[in-house]
Amino acid sequence: MFEMNATKSNAARAEDSRETASMKSPATLAMIGASIHIKGDVSGEESLVIQGRVEGTVNLKQNNLIIGQEGQVNATIHAQTITIEGTLKGDVFGAERVIVKKTSDIHGNISAPQVSMEEGAKFKGSIDMDYKAPASAAPRNDAQSASVVKFEVSSGAEKPPLTQSSDSK
């Protein structure tokens, strides 16, 4: 009769991506499709799903960003909530949170007040959860200084040990 194919269509993956993060208004969600390649700066006043390739910078400071499973991004990113399901090379600055899905492959640093990472995600870089958006960041004195913990995780056939180093600002 009818058999479901194990692989999802681009439309199905885009729909899954939309459901993974709560958007301010679903009606204001833009999408860069899988066959689109952009070099340069991407900015806007609505939330965005990237299923294609983007190289440069992505500035959606008041909105959300989803890098879908097909997305390949080589950029510095600034957004409210950032969900990563695909490939990312670059630094990420989330004003609210960064969500790293198990299908992601990230080489770069993550800065956000809240970071969640699913088991199985590939990540190489550092995580700073003491991040404050540049507009609201104020200089801190030594009494306000916090300890920053950096983790480096790499994936492979064997499970490598999790290494931790503690730096004081």
C-alpha positions as a LaTeX table, in Angstrom:
\begin{tabular}{lrrr}
\hline
Residue & $x$ (\AA) & $y$ (\AA) & $z$ (\AA) \\
\hline
Met1 & 0.00 & 0.00 & 0.00 \\
Phe2 & 1.87 & 3.13 & 1.22 \\
Glu3 & 5.25 & 3.07 & 2.92 \\
Met4 & 6.92 & 5.99 & 4.69 \\
Asn5 & 10.45 & 6.75 & 3.56 \\
Ala6 & 12.94 & 6.80 & 6.44 \\
Thr7 & 14.43 & 10.09 & 5.29 \\
Lys8 & 12.49 & 13.28 & 5.82 \\
Ser9 & 11.80 & 15.82 & 3.11 \\
Asn10 & 13.16 & 19.34 & 3.42 \\
Ala11 & 9.66 & 20.56 & 4.21 \\
Ala12 & 9.31 & 18.02 & 7.04 \\
Arg13 & 12.72 & 19.00 & 8.45 \\
Ala14 & 11.77 & 22.67 & 8.30 \\
Glu15 & 8.53 & 21.93 & 10.16 \\
Asp16 & 10.48 & 20.00 & 12.83 \\
Ser17 & 12.88 & 22.95 & 13.14 \\
Arg18 & 10.00 & 25.37 & 13.66 \\
Glu19 & 8.66 & 23.22 & 16.47 \\
Thr20 & 12.00 & 22.89 & 18.33 \\
Ala21 & 12.10 & 26.47 & 19.59 \\
Ser22 & 9.29 & 28.71 & 20.71 \\
Met23 & 9.07 & 31.67 & 18.40 \\
Lys24 & 7.68 & 35.05 & 19.40 \\
Ser25 & 5.22 & 34.96 & 16.53 \\
Pro26 & 5.07 & 32.03 & 14.10 \\
Ala27 & 3.71 & 34.40 & 11.43 \\
Thr28 & 7.04 & 36.26 & 11.37 \\
Leu29 & 9.27 & 33.26 & 10.64 \\
Ala30 & 11.55 & 33.49 & 7.61 \\
Met31 & 13.48 & 30.59 & 6.06 \\
Ile32 & 16.67 & 30.18 & 4.06 \\
Gly33 & 16.07 & 27.00 & 2.07 \\
Ala34 & 18.49 & 24.11 & 1.59 \\
Ser35 & 19.51 & 25.21 & $-1.92$ \\
Ile36 & 20.29 & 28.82 & $-0.90$ \\
His37 & 23.89 & 29.99 & $-0.26$ \\
Ile38 & 24.44 & 33.43 & 1.27 \\
Lys39 & 27.82 & 35.18 & 1.72 \\
Gly40 & 27.68 & 38.36 & 3.79 \\
Asp41 & 25.62 & 39.81 & 6.62 \\
Val42 & 22.15 & 38.55 & 7.46 \\
Ser43 & 19.99 & 40.72 & 9.70 \\
Gly44 & 16.32 & 41.25 & 10.21 \\
Glu45 & 13.32 & 41.91 & 12.42 \\
Glu46 & 11.85 & 38.40 & 12.36 \\
Ser47 & 12.87 & 34.93 & 13.46 \\
Leu48 & 14.77 & 32.79 & 10.97 \\
Val49 & 15.32 & 29.13 & 10.06 \\
Ile50 & 18.50 & 28.35 & 8.10 \\
Gln51 & 18.46 & 25.10 & 6.11 \\
Gly52 & 20.96 & 26.36 & 3.51 \\
Arg53 & 24.50 & 27.75 & 3.71 \\
Val54 & 25.38 & 31.09 & 5.31 \\
Glu55 & 28.87 & 32.62 & 5.57 \\
Gly56 & 29.45 & 35.95 & 7.34 \\
Thr57 & 27.41 & 37.29 & 10.25 \\
Val58 & 23.84 & 36.75 & 11.43 \\
Asn59 & 22.30 & 39.53 & 13.55 \\
Leu60 & 18.77 & 38.88 & 14.80 \\
Lys61 & 19.28 & 40.43 & 18.23 \\
Gln62 & 15.58 & 40.72 & 19.11 \\
Asn63 & 14.54 & 37.47 & 17.39 \\
Asn64 & 15.23 & 33.75 & 17.33 \\
Leu65 & 17.37 & 31.65 & 15.02 \\
Ile66 & 17.23 & 27.96 & 14.16 \\
Ile67 & 20.02 & 26.31 & 12.21 \\
Gly68 & 18.18 & 23.29 & 10.80 \\
Gln69 & 19.66 & 19.84 & 10.27 \\
Glu70 & 20.56 & 20.73 & 6.67 \\
Gly71 & 21.97 & 24.12 & 7.70 \\
Gln72 & 25.68 & 24.86 & 7.24 \\
Val73 & 26.70 & 28.12 & 8.87 \\
Asn74 & 30.15 & 29.68 & 9.03 \\
Ala75 & 29.35 & 32.90 & 10.88 \\
Thr76 & 29.26 & 34.92 & 14.07 \\
Ile77 & 25.69 & 34.82 & 15.37 \\
His78 & 23.72 & 37.19 & 17.64 \\
Ala79 & 20.08 & 36.35 & 18.48 \\
Gln80 & 17.67 & 35.97 & 21.41 \\
Thr81 & 17.30 & 32.17 & 21.36 \\
Ile82 & 19.49 & 30.09 & 19.07 \\
Thr83 & 18.72 & 26.44 & 18.30 \\
Ile84 & 21.43 & 24.49 & 16.49 \\
Glu85 & 20.58 & 21.25 & 14.71 \\
Gly86 & 23.07 & 21.44 & 11.82 \\
Thr87 & 26.71 & 22.43 & 11.25 \\
Leu88 & 28.15 & 25.63 & 12.70 \\
Lys89 & 31.64 & 27.13 & 12.58 \\
Gly90 & 31.76 & 30.39 & 14.48 \\
Asp91 & 30.89 & 32.11 & 17.73 \\
Val92 & 27.33 & 32.23 & 19.05 \\
Phe93 & 25.89 & 34.93 & 21.32 \\
Gly94 & 22.40 & 34.19 & 22.66 \\
Ala95 & 20.75 & 36.94 & 24.69 \\
Glu96 & 18.40 & 34.38 & 26.33 \\
Arg97 & 19.60 & 30.84 & 25.52 \\
Val98 & 21.35 & 28.49 & 23.14 \\
Ile99 & 19.93 & 25.01 & 22.50 \\
Val100 & 22.30 & 22.44 & 20.98 \\
Lys101 & 20.55 & 19.42 & 19.47 \\
Lys102 & 22.10 & 15.95 & 19.13 \\
Thr103 & 22.32 & 16.33 & 15.33 \\
Ser104 & 24.58 & 19.41 & 15.59 \\
Asp105 & 28.29 & 19.73 & 14.82 \\
Ile106 & 29.74 & 22.92 & 16.32 \\
His107 & 33.25 & 24.38 & 16.19 \\
Gly108 & 33.17 & 27.67 & 18.07 \\
Asn109 & 32.34 & 29.39 & 21.33 \\
Ile110 & 28.91 & 29.73 & 22.88 \\
Ser111 & 27.94 & 32.68 & 25.10 \\
Ala112 & 24.47 & 32.80 & 26.68 \\
Pro113 & 22.85 & 32.92 & 30.13 \\
Gln114 & 21.33 & 29.45 & 29.50 \\
Val115 & 22.84 & 26.67 & 27.40 \\
Ser116 & 21.42 & 23.19 & 26.89 \\
Met117 & 23.17 & 20.42 & 24.98 \\
Glu118 & 21.68 & 17.08 & 24.04 \\
Glu119 & 23.71 & 13.91 & 24.40 \\
Gly120 & 25.35 & 13.04 & 21.08 \\
Ala121 & 25.97 & 16.63 & 19.95 \\
Lys122 & 29.42 & 17.31 & 18.49 \\
Phe123 & 30.98 & 20.39 & 20.06 \\
Lys124 & 34.47 & 21.85 & 20.19 \\
Gly125 & 34.86 & 25.22 & 21.85 \\
Ser126 & 34.01 & 26.96 & 25.09 \\
Ile127 & 30.77 & 27.87 & 26.82 \\
Asp128 & 30.35 & 31.13 & 28.73 \\
Met129 & 27.13 & 31.22 & 30.74 \\
Asp130 & 28.02 & 34.51 & 32.43 \\
Tyr131 & 27.23 & 36.32 & 29.17 \\
Lys132 & 25.41 & 39.62 & 29.13 \\
Ala133 & 24.31 & 41.24 & 25.89 \\
Pro134 & 26.69 & 44.08 & 24.91 \\
Ala135 & 24.00 & 46.79 & 25.27 \\
Ser136 & 23.36 & 45.87 & 28.91 \\
Ala137 & 26.87 & 44.80 & 29.86 \\
Ala138 & 28.50 & 47.01 & 32.44 \\
Pro139 & 32.12 & 46.89 & 33.58 \\
Arg140 & 32.57 & 44.64 & 36.60 \\
Asn141 & 34.94 & 45.14 & 39.48 \\
Asp142 & 36.84 & 42.31 & 41.23 \\
Ala143 & 34.09 & 41.86 & 43.84 \\
Gln144 & 31.61 & 41.08 & 41.05 \\
Ser145 & 33.99 & 38.79 & 39.21 \\
Ala146 & 32.82 & 35.22 & 38.69 \\
Ser147 & 34.64 & 32.00 & 38.00 \\
Val148 & 34.31 & 30.74 & 34.43 \\
Val149 & 34.40 & 27.02 & 33.78 \\
Lys150 & 35.43 & 25.87 & 30.31 \\
Phe151 & 34.72 & 22.42 & 28.94 \\
Glu152 & 36.18 & 20.88 & 25.84 \\
Val153 & 34.40 & 17.89 & 24.41 \\
Ser154 & 35.31 & 16.09 & 21.24 \\
Ser155 & 33.49 & 13.18 & 19.73 \\
Gly156 & 34.90 & 10.00 & 18.32 \\
Ala157 & 34.50 & 6.25 & 18.36 \\
Glu158 & 35.60 & 6.12 & 21.98 \\
Lys159 & 34.13 & 8.35 & 24.62 \\
Pro160 & 36.90 & 10.77 & 25.59 \\
Pro161 & 37.15 & 12.09 & 29.12 \\
Leu162 & 35.54 & 15.45 & 29.80 \\
Thr163 & 38.24 & 17.97 & 30.66 \\
Gln164 & 37.59 & 20.96 & 32.81 \\
Ser165 & 39.67 & 24.02 & 33.53 \\
Ser166 & 38.73 & 26.87 & 35.80 \\
Asp167 & 39.74 & 30.42 & 35.00 \\
Ser168 & 39.09 & 33.43 & 37.17 \\
Lys169 & 38.17 & 36.72 & 35.52 \\
\hline
\end{tabular}
